[in-house]
Amino acid sequence: MQSKPKVRFWGSEAANGLLMISPTAIYAILLLAAPLAMIFAYSFMTDGYLKIIPEFQLCNYFGECHSYKDVNGARSVAQTYRGVWSDPLALTLLWRSLVISLVVTATTVLLAFPVAYFVSFYVAPSKKSLWLFLITIPFWTSYLIRVFLWKVILGTGGVINSGLLEIGLISEPITWLLYNANSVVITLAHAYAPFAILPIFVSLEKIDRSFLEAGRDLGESPFMTFWRVTLPLAMPGVVSAVLIVFIPTIGDYVTPNLVGGPEGKMVANLIELNYKKLDNYTLGSALAISSMAIVMAVSLLFLFLNRRFLKGNKR
């Protein structure tokens, strides 16, 4: 029997490919995976005074923990994952963050799709770049400046209240526009609108227009052609837009802090409070990991429902 020739790894296409992606992989591991692993490890450790005691406390999750003596500067550690999921404040902020993020995502994507559809199907090819240029104008200013502008617009003496008072539609300023969940949704939806428009536009541009003509030739109405042809083909862009908007908004803490008020605080504000002011890294890490788990679960559920939708349209 002839022995198989030995395949040399070094110098092969696989080795060259790994060599090409190694800088990016190392960068991602050092700056993304390593901090995430550290936060995950912190959530299982003992919280001490101005320090983390590297002792894992699984009793936090399966039973009562004892309190360390003041000699090592530790305090009671009955607060981590078990504390997060039994604390009314943490549960309220987790639920509020999820609801606000879902509302922001739905609002942003629903408003972004018509804009992307108009630019793709109705704007002349020579002017599409100009429209995309105009869509990205909000990126010219700082994110903080945009948040402060919305704070001015939605305030009791802002543009909206001043305009409504001037034309006589209201007799006194509207107070529910600012410092609540509504102002957080409006500000985040505006801030992430370009992130939703651009991926949807790219997907719409890739659609072969002959498919739409074939649908019309077969007697389909414009709505059914859109529902059974355009929307499924544009779904990769919609999925990208949903994930791009949903994942960062649930962890946003600048916008709730500036325009949210007490009713608009989100879980990221509680994480910041535990890390910076309460010196409770274990609880802050547990909150961060819990919110990430919620994001992952909702994202996977959305991807599953999207696959079911595409399979139903193929039948």
C-alpha positions in Angstrom: 0.0 0.0 0.0 1.2 3.4 -0.9 1.4 5.8 2.1 -0.4 9.1 1.7 1.8 12.0 1.1 2.4 14.2 4.2 0.6 17.5 4.0 2.6 20.4 5.2 0.7 22.9 7.3 3.1 25.7 7.1 3.0 27.3 3.8 -0.5 25.9 3.0 -3.6 28.0 2.3 -4.9 27.3 5.7 -1.8 28.5 7.4 -1.7 31.6 5.2 -5.3 32.3 6.0 -4.7 32.0 9.8 -1.7 34.2 9.5 -3.8 36.9 7.8 -6.5 36.9 10.4 -4.2 36.5 13.4 -3.7 40.2 14.0 -7.4 40.8 14.1 -8.0 37.7 16.2 -5.4 38.7 18.7 -6.8 42.2 18.9 -10.3 40.9 19.5 -9.1 38.5 22.1 -7.1 41.1 24.0 -9.6 43.9 23.8 -13.0 42.1 23.8 -12.8 38.6 25.1 -10.3 39.2 27.9 -12.3 42.0 29.5 -15.5 40.0 29.1 -13.9 37.0 30.8 -12.7 39.3 33.6 -16.2 40.7 34.2 -17.6 37.1 34.2 -15.0 36.1 36.8 -15.6 39.2 38.9 -19.3 38.2 39.2 -18.3 35.0 41.0 -15.8 36.5 43.3 -16.0 38.2 46.7 -16.5 41.9 47.0 -14.1 43.6 49.3 -13.5 47.2 50.3 -11.9 49.0 47.4 -10.8 45.6 46.0 -11.9 42.2 44.6 -11.0 39.2 46.8 -10.2 36.3 44.3 -12.3 33.8 46.1 -15.2 32.2 44.2 -18.5 32.3 46.1 -20.8 29.7 44.6 -22.8 29.8 47.8 -24.2 33.1 46.4 -26.2 31.0 43.9 -26.9 27.8 45.8 -27.3 28.9 49.4 -26.6 31.5 52.0 -23.1 33.0 52.3 -21.3 33.9 55.4 -19.8 37.3 56.0 -16.1 37.7 56.1 -14.5 39.3 59.0 -13.3 42.9 58.8 -9.7 41.6 58.8 -9.6 41.1 55.0 -12.0 44.0 54.4 -14.8 42.0 52.9 -18.5 42.4 53.4 -21.5 40.1 53.0 -21.6 38.6 49.5 -25.2 37.4 49.3 -25.6 39.8 46.3 -24.7 38.6 42.8 -26.8 36.6 40.4 -29.1 35.4 43.1 -29.3 39.0 44.4 -29.8 40.4 40.9 -32.8 38.1 40.1 -34.4 38.7 43.5 -33.8 42.5 43.8 -36.9 44.4 42.7 -34.9 47.4 41.6 -32.6 45.3 39.4 -35.5 43.4 37.9 -37.4 46.7 37.2 -34.4 48.2 35.5 -33.7 45.0 33.5 -37.4 44.9 32.3 -37.5 48.6 31.6 -34.2 48.4 29.6 -35.6 45.5 27.6 -38.9 47.3 26.8 -37.2 50.6 25.9 -34.7 48.8 23.7 -37.4 46.8 21.9 -39.5 50.0 21.4 -36.5 51.9 20.1 -35.6 49.0 17.7 -39.1 48.7 16.4 -39.5 52.4 15.9 -36.2 52.9 14.3 -36.4 50.0 11.9 -40.1 50.8 10.9 -39.1 54.4 10.2 -35.9 53.5 8.5 -37.3 51.0 6.0 -39.5 53.5 4.1 -36.5 55.9 3.9 -34.2 53.1 2.6 -36.9 51.9 0.2 -37.5 55.4 -1.2 -33.8 56.0 -1.8 -33.3 52.6 -3.4 -36.3 52.4 -5.7 -37.3 56.0 -6.4 -34.2 58.1 -6.2 -32.2 58.4 -9.4 -28.9 56.4 -9.4 -26.9 59.6 -9.9 -28.4 61.2 -6.7 -28.3 58.2 -4.3 -24.9 59.0 -3.1 -26.1 62.5 -2.2 -29.0 61.1 -0.2 -26.8 58.7 1.7 -24.5 61.7 2.4 -27.4 63.6 3.9 -28.5 60.6 6.0 -25.0 60.4 7.6 -25.0 64.1 8.5 -25.9 63.4 12.2 -22.6 61.6 12.5 -20.9 64.9 11.9 -21.6 66.0 15.5 -20.8 64.4 18.8 -23.3 61.9 20.3 -23.4 64.0 23.5 -24.2 67.1 21.5 -27.1 65.4 19.8 -28.5 64.2 23.2 -28.2 67.7 24.6 -30.0 69.1 21.6 -32.9 66.7 22.2 -32.9 67.9 25.8 -33.3 71.4 24.6 -35.9 70.5 22.0 -38.1 68.4 24.5 -37.7 70.7 27.5 -40.6 72.9 28.9 -39.0 75.9 27.2 -37.9 74.0 24.1 -38.8 74.2 20.5 -41.8 71.9 20.7 -43.5 73.6 23.7 -42.7 77.1 22.4 -44.2 76.3 19.0 -47.3 74.8 20.4 -47.8 77.7 22.8 -47.2 80.2 20.0 -49.9 78.7 17.8 -52.3 78.3 20.7 -52.6 74.5 20.7 -51.6 74.3 24.4 -52.0 76.7 27.3 -49.1 75.5 29.3 -45.9 73.6 28.6 -46.1 69.8 28.2 -44.1 68.2 30.9 -44.2 64.5 29.8 -41.9 65.1 26.8 -38.7 65.1 28.9 -37.2 63.1 31.8 -39.0 59.8 31.2 -38.9 56.8 29.0 -40.5 58.7 26.1 -37.5 61.1 25.8 -35.1 58.1 25.9 -36.9 56.4 23.1 -37.0 59.5 20.9 -33.3 60.4 21.5 -32.1 56.8 20.9 -34.3 56.3 17.8 -32.8 59.5 16.2 -29.3 58.5 17.2 -29.4 55.1 15.7 -31.5 55.9 12.6 -28.6 55.9 10.2 -27.4 52.5 11.5 -30.8 51.1 10.5 -31.2 52.9 7.1 -27.8 51.9 5.6 -28.0 48.1 6.0 -31.6 48.0 4.8 -30.6 50.2 1.8 -27.7 47.8 0.9 -30.1 44.8 0.9 -32.7 46.6 -1.2 -30.0 47.5 -3.7 -29.0 43.9 -4.2 -32.6 42.9 -5.2 -32.9 41.9 -8.8 -35.7 44.2 -10.2 -36.8 41.4 -12.6 -38.1 39.5 -9.6 -40.5 42.3 -8.9 -41.6 42.5 -12.5 -42.2 38.8 -12.5 -44.4 39.1 -9.5 -46.5 41.8 -11.1 -46.7 39.8 -14.3 -48.1 36.9 -12.4 -51.0 39.1 -11.1 -49.7 39.9 -7.6 -50.8 43.1 -6.1 -48.1 45.7 -5.1 -48.6 44.9 -1.5 -48.3 41.1 -2.0 -45.3 41.6 -4.2 -43.6 43.6 -1.5 -44.6 41.0 1.2 -43.6 37.9 -0.7 -40.7 39.2 -2.8 -39.2 42.5 -1.6 -39.4 42.0 2.2 -37.9 38.5 2.3 -35.0 39.5 0.0 -34.4 42.6 2.1 -34.6 40.6 5.4 -30.8 40.3 5.8 -30.6 44.1 6.0 -33.6 44.2 8.4 -32.0 41.6 10.6 -28.7 43.6 10.6 -30.5 46.8 11.4 -32.5 45.2 14.3 -29.4 43.7 15.9 -27.3 46.9 15.3 -29.9 49.0 17.1 -31.1 46.5 19.8 -27.8 45.3 21.2 -26.2 48.7 22.0 -29.4 50.5 23.1 -30.1 48.1 25.9 -26.7 48.9 27.4 -26.9 52.7 26.8 -26.4 54.8 30.0 -25.5 58.3 28.7 -29.0 59.0 27.2 -31.0 57.8 30.2 -28.7 59.7 32.5 -29.1 63.0 30.6 -32.8 62.9 29.4 -34.3 59.9 31.1 -34.8 61.2 34.7 -35.9 58.8 37.4 -38.5 57.1 35.2 -36.0 56.6 32.3 -33.1 55.0 34.1 -31.9 51.8 32.6 -29.8 48.8 33.8 -26.6 50.4 32.6 -27.1 53.3 35.0 -27.3 50.7 37.9 -24.1 49.0 36.6 -22.3 52.3 36.5 -23.6 53.1 40.0 -22.3 49.8 41.4 -18.9 50.2 39.7 -18.2 53.8 40.4 -20.0 54.9 43.6 -21.0 51.8 45.5 -17.7 49.9 45.0 -19.6 46.7 44.3 -17.8 45.1 41.4 -19.4 41.7 41.9 -22.9 43.0 41.7 -22.1 45.3 38.8 -20.5 42.4 36.9 -23.5 40.1 37.6 -25.8 42.8 36.3 -23.7 43.2 33.2 -23.6 39.5 32.5 -27.4 39.2 33.2 -28.2 41.9 30.7 -25.9 40.3 28.1 -27.7 37.0 28.6 -31.1 38.7 28.0 -29.7 40.4 24.8 -28.5 37.0 23.6 -31.8 35.3 24.3 -33.9 37.9 22.6 -31.5 38.1 19.6 -31.6 34.3 19.1 -35.4 34.4 19.4 -35.6 37.1 16.7 -33.3 35.1 14.4 -35.5 32.0 14.9 -38.7 33.9 14.2 -37.0 35.5 11.1 -36.1 32.0 9.8 -39.7 30.8 10.3 -40.9 33.9 8.4 -38.6 33.2 5.5 -39.6 29.5 5.4 -43.2 30.4 5.4 -42.8 32.8 2.4 -40.9 30.1 0.4 -43.9 27.7 0.5 
